[in-house]
Amino acid sequence: MRTPALLLLRVPSVAYADLVDASERRAGRPSSWVVRAEGGSAFAPYGYAGGALSWLTESGFAFEAGAGGGFPGLQLGLAARRLFGEGGSYLVTEIALAGNTRVNRGASEAERSFGGASLTRSSLWTDIGFGFEQRQDTLDVSVVGCIVFTTSSLTPQWAIHGGVGFGF
């Protein structure tokens, strides 16, 4: 008789403990998912003004996808980042693939005015970047500087992009 009474008293406390654990964020861990408003230069992966969705894995890798205004055209980008650091402050290395739907950003003015007959008509580019990201609780702030390599020119370009986001 005594054992079932003790079990009945124990059940609500176990259920409450599971409820609290499920609703609280893990202490010391940054948000796994972040929605970020981004801004940058001409070769920024997400345009002059855009947004990105970022997913951070347990091992410190972040994968991002985003889009934004390339003015003219839409710029689309995919990025993989490695975050180094602790406590929400991270150094970031980034590799990204991006492109613009209307403008060949890597072409020179002479190639653009040639009437579209140029062999270098691709508007894709890659970047390798280095920067900083503060990813703490629900706030995310990042800035990355990049060297950009286009498919239409051997001349490296430069870009900077960053943003402010909300994590969940």
C-alpha positions in Angstrom: 0.0 0.0 0.0 2.8 2.3 0.8 4.7 1.8 -2.6 1.7 2.8 -4.8 1.2 6.0 -2.7 4.8 7.0 -3.2 4.7 6.3 -6.9 1.6 8.6 -7.2 3.4 11.3 -5.4 6.5 10.9 -7.7 4.6 11.0 -11.1 3.7 14.7 -11.1 7.3 15.7 -10.2 8.7 13.6 -13.0 6.2 15.0 -15.5 7.1 18.6 -14.4 10.8 17.9 -14.7 10.4 16.7 -18.3 8.3 19.8 -19.1 10.9 22.2 -17.8 13.8 20.4 -19.6 11.9 20.5 -22.9 11.1 24.2 -22.7 14.5 25.6 -21.5 17.4 26.3 -23.8 20.6 24.3 -23.1 22.9 26.4 -21.0 26.0 27.7 -22.8 24.8 26.6 -26.3 24.1 29.1 -29.0 20.9 29.0 -31.1 20.9 26.2 -33.6 18.7 28.0 -36.1 19.1 31.7 -37.0 17.1 34.0 -39.3 19.4 36.9 -40.2 18.9 40.2 -42.1 22.0 40.7 -44.3 23.6 43.6 -46.1 26.8 43.8 -48.1 28.7 44.9 -51.1 28.2 43.9 -54.8 29.7 40.4 -54.4 28.0 39.6 -51.0 26.4 36.1 -51.2 22.9 37.5 -50.2 23.0 40.8 -52.2 23.1 44.4 -51.1 20.1 43.8 -48.8 18.7 40.4 -48.1 18.3 37.6 -45.6 19.7 34.2 -44.7 18.7 31.1 -42.8 21.6 29.6 -40.8 21.8 26.1 -39.1 24.6 25.4 -36.6 25.6 21.8 -36.0 26.9 20.4 -32.8 30.4 20.3 -34.2 30.6 24.0 -34.9 29.8 24.0 -38.7 27.1 26.3 -39.9 25.2 25.9 -43.2 23.4 28.9 -44.7 21.1 29.7 -47.6 19.9 33.1 -48.5 18.7 35.6 -51.1 18.6 39.4 -51.6 18.5 42.2 -54.0 21.5 42.5 -56.4 20.0 45.7 -57.9 19.3 44.7 -60.6 18.5 41.0 -60.3 18.2 38.6 -57.4 21.3 37.3 -55.7 21.2 33.8 -54.3 23.8 32.2 -52.1 24.9 29.1 -50.2 27.6 29.2 -47.6 29.4 26.8 -45.2 31.0 28.3 -42.1 33.3 27.0 -39.4 32.9 28.7 -36.1 35.9 28.7 -33.7 35.5 29.9 -30.1 33.4 29.6 -27.0 30.8 31.5 -25.0 28.9 32.8 -28.1 31.9 34.7 -29.6 33.3 33.1 -32.6 35.9 33.6 -35.3 34.4 32.5 -38.6 35.8 31.0 -41.8 33.5 30.9 -44.7 33.3 29.4 -48.2 30.3 30.4 -50.4 28.8 29.9 -53.8 26.6 32.8 -55.1 25.2 34.3 -58.2 23.0 37.0 -59.7 20.1 36.4 -62.0 20.6 39.4 -64.2 24.1 40.8 -63.9 27.4 39.2 -64.7 29.3 40.7 -61.8 32.7 39.4 -62.9 32.6 40.7 -66.5 34.3 43.9 -67.4 32.4 46.9 -68.9 33.8 46.0 -72.3 32.5 42.5 -72.1 29.1 43.7 -70.9 28.8 46.2 -73.8 29.9 43.6 -76.4 26.2 42.7 -77.0 26.1 39.5 -74.9 28.3 37.6 -77.4 31.0 37.1 -74.8 32.0 33.5 -73.9 32.0 34.5 -70.2 28.3 34.9 -69.6 28.1 33.1 -66.2 27.1 35.1 -63.2 28.4 32.7 -60.6 31.2 33.3 -58.1 32.8 31.7 -55.0 34.2 33.4 -52.0 36.5 32.6 -49.2 36.0 34.7 -46.1 37.1 35.4 -42.6 35.2 37.3 -39.9 33.5 37.4 -36.5 30.1 36.1 -35.3 28.4 36.8 -31.9 25.8 34.0 -31.5 24.5 34.2 -28.0 21.1 33.3 -26.7 18.6 34.6 -29.3 20.8 37.4 -30.8 23.1 36.9 -33.7 25.5 39.5 -35.2 28.1 38.7 -37.9 30.6 40.4 -40.2 32.7 38.6 -42.8 35.2 40.0 -45.3 35.8 37.8 -48.4 38.0 37.4 -51.4 35.8 36.6 -54.4 36.7 34.5 -57.5 34.3 34.8 -60.5 33.9 32.4 -63.4 34.3 35.1 -65.9 37.5 36.9 -64.8 40.8 36.0 -63.3 41.0 39.2 -61.3 40.0 38.6 -57.6 37.3 40.9 -56.2 36.5 41.8 -52.6 33.3 41.7 -50.6 32.0 42.4 -47.1 28.7 41.2 -45.7 27.1 41.0 -42.3 23.9 41.1 -40.5 21.7 40.9 -37.4 19.5 37.9 -36.7 17.2 36.2 -34.3 17.9 32.6 -33.1 15.6 29.9 -32.1 
